[in-house]
Amino acid sequence: MTLKETKRQALLVVLGVLMLVPSCTTVQQSTSTTEDTVVYVVRHAEKADPSDPDTPLSNAGLIRAEALARKLSNDGVGRIYATTLQRTQQTVTPLAKAAGVTIVPLDPHDISELVRRIKEDDKGNVILVAGHSNTVPGIVEALSGSVVDPIEEQQFD
């Protein structure tokens, strides 16, 4: 893998709160330099009420949020972006508390501003972004140039 591909891989994502169960395979990370920016993009965890536009997480979602915190707790996450909806906030709260990081509210419709902030303000840091099934693919593409498959409404793992 070339250095450019390695950096692109590092900029890519952990989709959805995917790969966060104990039986998952660990993503191999490259050795970072002070100029590398690592961005984890996740979809919020399982929601309690699919018909409620601002539903909190279900019990399974809360467990997945804790798994996310454990998975990324040693990665040096220095900034966390999440939409203002309960489910994205609850997905990242355990990690934010553990890392001592304030969650930055994210406008899910302004991907260009998020990308600008990450590329300019967060350069060289480890970032977590929590979005939704309909925003995560666009965020990944805007950050990396890679097109990812759509995330189904009921897909959380």
N, C-alpha and C positions, 0 to 999 in steps of 0.2 A: 504494500500500500504506500502510495506517495505521501509526502508531507502534507500536500494540499488535501488529499483525500482523508488523511488522519485528522486534520483540523476540521474538515467538513463533518466527519464522523463525530468529533467532539462537540461541534455546534448543533448536531442533530439532537435527538430527543429520546426520552422515554415516553412513549405515547400512552395517553390515557392514564391511569395509574397502573400501567401495564408492567408486568415483570416484577411485581412487588410481593408476591407470595413466596414463602420460604422455599418452594420447589423450583423457583425460577432460575434461569441461567444468569449469571452476573455479566454485565456488559464490560468488556475490557476497555480500560481507559488508557489513553496515551499519557506519557509524561508531559506535564504542563510546564510552560514557561510563563513568565510574568505577562506576556502579551496574549496568551491564549485566553479565549473566553469560552466557557462551557455553559451551555444552556440546556436545562432539562425542561421539556414541555410535556405537561401531563393534562389529561382530561380529569375533571373532578371524579371522585369516587361515587359509588352507588348512591342514588338518591332515594329518599323515603317515599315520595309520592310523585310518580311520573306526570300526573296531570297538573301539579302545582308549579307555576313558573319560578317560584323562589322557595322550593322545598329544601329542608335540611337533608343531611345524609342519613341513610338508613344505618342500622347496626353494622351491617356488612361494610358499608362505606366508612364508618368510623374506624373499624378494624383496619381497613385498607389505608386510611389516612395515617394511622400509627405505623403501619408497615412502610409507608413512604418515608416517614420521619426516620425510622431505623435504617432504611436503605441509604438515605442521603446524609445521615448525621455526621459522617466523617469526611464528607466531600467539600467542606468549606463553603457552603452556600452563604453568600453575602447579601443577596437581594432576592426577594420573593414578590412576584407580581401575581395578582388574582383578581378576577372580576368581583364585583360587589355582591354577587348572589351568595346566599348562605352556603350552598354546596361547595363552591370553589374556596371560599374562606375556610370552611371546616376541613377541607382536604389538606390545606397547607398549614393550618394552625399548630398541629403538634411539632412540625419541623421548625416553624417560626419561633415557637417558645423555646425549643431545645437549642436553637442556634442564636437566640437573642436578636432576632431580625424582625423588624416591623414589616407587615404586609403592605405593599404598595397597591392601591386600587388601580384596576386596569379597565379601560373602556374596551369591551370586546369588539366594538365596531371600528376601532382605530388601530389597526395592526401596524400601519406605517409609523405611528408615533411610538408604539412599543418597540419596534425594530430600531428606530432611530435612537431611542434611549439605551437599548442594549448595546448597540454598536458604538455609541459615543460616550455615554455616561458610565456604562458598566464594563467597558473594555478591560480584559484581563481578570475578570471575576467569574465566580460560579453563580449562576442565576437559575431560579426555578420559576416557571410560568404555569399557572393553572388556568385552563380554559374549558371549553365545552366541545361536544362532539362536532359542532358546526364551525368552530373557530380554530381548533388545534391544527387541522391540516393546512389552513391558510397561514398560520403563524410559522409552522415548520417550513413551508415553501418560501415565505418571505425571508426567513433567516438563512436558509441553506440553499435555496434554489432547487431542492428536491421535492418532487411531487409524491405525496403519500396517499394511500387509499382513504376514502371516507371512513369515518367511524360511525358504526350503527348506533342508533339511539339506546339500545340495551347492551352495548358492548362496553364492558368495564375491565376486562382482563386480557 
